[in-house]
Amino acid sequence: MSAAALFDVDGTLVDTTYWHTVAWAEAFAQYGQTPAMARIHGAIGMGGAQLLDHLLGEDRDHGEDDAISAAHQALFARYWPHLRAFDDAAELLRELHRRGWTITLASSASGRDLQVMRRVLDADDAIDHATNADDVDAAKPAPDLVHAALGKSGTEPEAALFVGDTPWDVQAAARAHVGCITVLSGGFSEQPLRMAGAVEVHRDVGELLTGLDASALSDPARYLAASG
C-alpha cells in the first residue's frame, strides 16, 4: 500500500480564494441576493450547492441555483489571466513525489476550472491523479471527494494525509478518516482550522516545504509504519 498526499487546490496551491469571493458576490447580485462578502469568503472551499445552501438557506426557492452557479463560473473565468500559483507550490509537490508520496488533487472546483489551475500550477510531472466536483455527487465538506481521491490513489485512509486551507477541507477529510494539514493562504485564521481538527497549520505551502522534515509529510515510509 502506498502513502498518498491529497491536495486541495483553490487557496492551497493556487491563489484563487478572493477571486472566487468577488465572482460569487457578482453572481448573487445579478439575482438580487446580497450576502456579505465576508460570509461569502467564509463559504469558499465548499462545493457550489453546499455554498448556496450555506449562504441562502436550505429552505429557499432553489429555482435560480443553476443560474447563479453558471453566472459564478462565467464571472470567475474572467479572472483566469490573474491566477497564480503560490510560491513553492510546484516545488512542494515535486519534493513530496520525490520522497515517495502518491500525489492526488482533490478539488471542489469544476473540471474546467481545475484544468486552468493545473496549467497555472505547472506541476503535472509530480501529480499522479486528480478528482474534482464533477466526479462526485456531493463536494466538500462531504467526504465524497476524499473517498474518490483515495480510490484513485489506491490507498486506505490511514495511509493518506490531506492538505487544504479551509475548515471544509478538514471536515471532509475527517469524515473520510484522513488527517488534514492546513495552510493559512486561503484567508482562514489558525483557530477555526484547529477547531475543525487540523493536525498541522502552516502559513503557506512555502513554509510547509521549508519545514517538511518536521511535518507528518516528511517520510511516507515512516508515516505508513506509524499508521499501521
Summary of the structure (lengths in Angstrom):
residues: 228
radius of gyration: 16.8
end to end distance: 10.6
largest distance: 54.3
contacts: 801
relative contact order: 0.18
helix: 54%
strand: 12%
